[in-house]
Amino acid sequence: MHKAGFVNIFGKPNAGKSTLLNAIIGEKLAIISPKVQTTRHRITGVLTEPGYQIVFSDTPGIIDPKYKLHEKMMSAVKSALEDADVALLIVDAKDSLDENLALFESLKLKVPCILILNKMDVISKEDMAALVSRCEAWGHAKAVIPISARQQKGVKELIAKIVELIPEAEAFYPDDTLTDKSTRFFVAEIIREKIFHLFEEEIPYHTAVIVTQFQEKETLTKITAEIIVTRETQKGIILGEKGKSIRELGTLARKEIEQFIDRKVFLELFVKVRGKWRDNDLYLKEYGY
């Protein structure tokens, strides 16, 4: 008997969805930052073991859309709601439980769900036991599982429960598949993650990254990427005085890209201003949204 299914992860921004996906797959597929709304795309990670294959999707945090970019992000959530066999509903254990449960009820799920209480490492056992009781009393989840995605605690128990719930089916992907996204996609995401780490306030939210060249030469891979911003002042901040900031960004991104593709990389970054790109359908399509 072989089992296989699509398991999609839902929750508020910063609940730990991306960290959980990375912990399950054992590879860094989803970028992470302490800032909210880091994830913009639906990112697939495939876990294949003897007897089962689980296709996970990390989705953007559920928000009230303010731009067309946000609308595209929420349409990724909507499509994930429609094709899941099992839904993982993840809650930051320090966040308001009532708010999260109300949000999950509004999703009107038609598939079995597992409620995950993340960040068990930052609250006491007594408080966690009380949260588990409240979640069980909610009555909509097949299981309530406390985890620490960052410390990879509770992940094995979670996977065992998922395997119970997914249907009998043949594998959807070859055994060695980790994701359905391209290397170019992950390179752009790595650069975008470094922007989240290096720049404050609105800059990361006004930024898109497009890889315009990915050329594998004999001794290295040459990559050119464009960083898109909405205003000249933002371009100035990313460039920094005498190019200091963009050099730092390039160095951090290049090191991680080299680890990711296991090759030496020559990385060239350019900054372009595209006013209101977040509300422009043509730009959004061009930038992969």
N, C-alpha and C positions, 0 to 999 in steps of 0.2 A: 504494500500500500504506500503510494507516494502522495504527499500533500504539497500544494502550491497555492499561493494567494497574494493579493495586493493589499498591503497594510499601510494606511496613510495616517500621518501624524498631524494633529490639529491642536491649536492652543493660542493664547495671547502672545504678543511680541515678548521675547526674552524669557519664555517659560523653560527653554532648554531643548527645543525641538531639534535644532541642528547638532547640538552636543550629543543628544541621544542617538541620532542617526550615525554619527561618526563612531560612537562607542559600540554600536551594534555591528557595523560593517568592519570596524577595525582599521579604517582608513579615513583620512580627512577629506570628505567629499563636500561638506557644507562649510562655508566660511562662518566664523564666529567673532562676535565682538560684544562688549558689555552694553553697547547702544542698542536701542530697539529698532525693529524693522530692518535688520541687516539682510535677511533672506528676501529676495524679490522673485525668484523663480521656484518652480516645483522641481526638486532635485531627487532623482531616483538612486537608490542603493540596493543592490541585489545580494542577499545572503543565501548561499547554497551549501547545504550539508547533506550527508547521506539520509535519504528519506523525505527531505523537504526542501522547498525553495520559497523564500519570502521576498517579495518585491516591495521595498519600503519607499514611501514618498515623504520628503520633508516639504512642508508647505509654508508660505509666508504667514506671519502672525496675523490674526484676524483683527482688522481695524475698520474704522468708518472712513471710506475713501474721500480724499480731498482733491486728488488730481486723477487724470486719465491713467497715469502710472499706477496709482493705488487701485484703480478699477481693474487694470490688467492683473495685478497681484491677487485681488479678490476673486477674479475669474479662475485663477489657478487653484484657489481653495475650493471653489464651486465644482470644478471638474473633478477634483480629488474626492469630494463628497459623493460624487455620482458613480465612481468606479472602484470604490473600496470593497473588499470582502470583510475587513475588520478595521475599525477606527481606533487609533490611540489618542486619547484625550489627555493632554499633559498640563499639569498645574504646578506653578511655582508654589511650594509649600508655605512660603511666607506671604503670598498674595491673598487677596480676599477670596475665600472658597465660594461664598454665595454668588459673587460676580461671575466667577468661572463656570459654576454649575448653570447659572442662567444663560450664559453665552452658549454652552454646549446644548442646552435644551432648544435654543433658537436655531441650531443647525438642523433640527428635525431628521436625525440620523435614521436610516432604514436598515443598518447593519449592526452586528454585535460590536460593542465597544469595551475597551479596557481603560479604566481611569488610572492615570499615573500621577503619583505625588512625587515631584522631583525636588532635589536639594535636601534629601533626608539628613545629609551631613551637617546641616546648619540649624536644625531644630532638635529639641530633646525627644527622647523615646516616648515620653508621656504625651507631649503635644502631638507627635505623629500618630500615636494610637487613637487619640481623640479625633484627629482629621480622618483617619481610616474609617472610624465608626460613622462619622457624619456622611462620608462618601458612600458607604454601604447602605446607609438609611435612605440616600437619594434614590436608589433602586433601579437605576438605568444601566448600570455597568455589569458586565459578566464577571469582572474581577477588579479589585482595587489593589494596586501594587506600588509600594514606596520604593523609590530608587534614588541613587545619586549618579546622574549621567556623567558628571565630571570625574567621579571616582570609580565609575563602572560597577557600582554596587546595585544589586537587584536586577541586572540586565539578563542574566541566565534565567531567572524565574519568569521574567517578562516574556522571553522568547519561548519558553516551555508552554506558557499559557496561550501565546499566539498560535503555536503549532496545533494545540488542541482545537482552536476555533476556525482555522482556515480549511477550505474544502479539499477533498481528494482530487488531485489533478496532476498532469505531467508538468515538468518544468517549462517555464516560459522562455528562459534564456539559457545559453550554453553555460556549463559549470564555471568557466573562468571569467564570466561577466561580473563586473563590479557596479557599473552604472551605464545609463544610455546617453550620457552627455559626452561631448567631444573634449579633447585636450585643450583646444582653443577656448572653450567655455570656462574650463577650470583656471586657465591662465588669467583670463579677464577677471574672474572672481577673486583670485589671489591678490591681484593689483587693487581691486576694490576693497578687499579686507584691510589692506595696509592703509588705505585712505581713511577708513573708519578708525584705525588705531592712531594715526598721526594727526588728524585734523579734528577740530572742535565744531560744536554747534551745527550749523546747517550744511556745511560743506559736503559731508558724505551723502546727504539726502538729495543734494542737487547734482550729484555726479553719476555719470555712466562710464563704462569702460568698454571699448571695442578693440579687439585684436585685428589689425589690418594686414599684418604679415606674420606668417609662421613658416619659416624656411629651414629645413634640416640640411645643414652642410656637413662636410666630412668630420670636422672636429667639434662643431658646436651647432646649436639651434639659434637662428636669428629671429627675434620677435620684435615687432613694432606694434605699439598700442596707442590709441587715442583716448585721452581722458576728457570727457565732455562735461562742461559746467554751464550754468545759466547766465553768469555775469562776469565782466572783466575783472572785478575786484576778487572774485573767487579764483580766477586764473592766476592773478598775482600772488595770492596766498599759497596756492599749490606750487607755483614756481619757486617762491621764496626769494630772499635777497640773494642776488647773483646766482640763482638756480640752486641754492642750498637745499630747499625742501624737496624739490623733485629728485635731486640726486639721492637724498636719504630714502625717499619712497622707492626709487629704482633699485637701490642696493638691497633693501629688505625684500622687495618682491622677487628680484632675481634669485636671491639665495633660496627662497622657498620654491620657486619654479624649478630650479635645478634639482632640488630634492624630489619634487613631484615627478619630473620626467626623466630623472637620473641621467642628465646630460649637462654639459657646460652650456650656458646661455649668454647671448649678447642681447640685452634688452634696451630698446629705445622708446622713450615716452614723449608724447606731444600733448599739449593742452589746447582744446578748442572751445570756443564759446558758442552755444546754441541756445538763444533765449527761449524760455518756456518749453524746452524739449519734453518736459514731463506731462505737458498737456497737448502735445502734437502727435497725432496718430502716425504720420509718416516717419517722424524721428523714432517713435517708440518701436515701430515695426523694424526699422533699420537697426536699432540697438538690441533687437532680440526679444522684445516684450510683446 
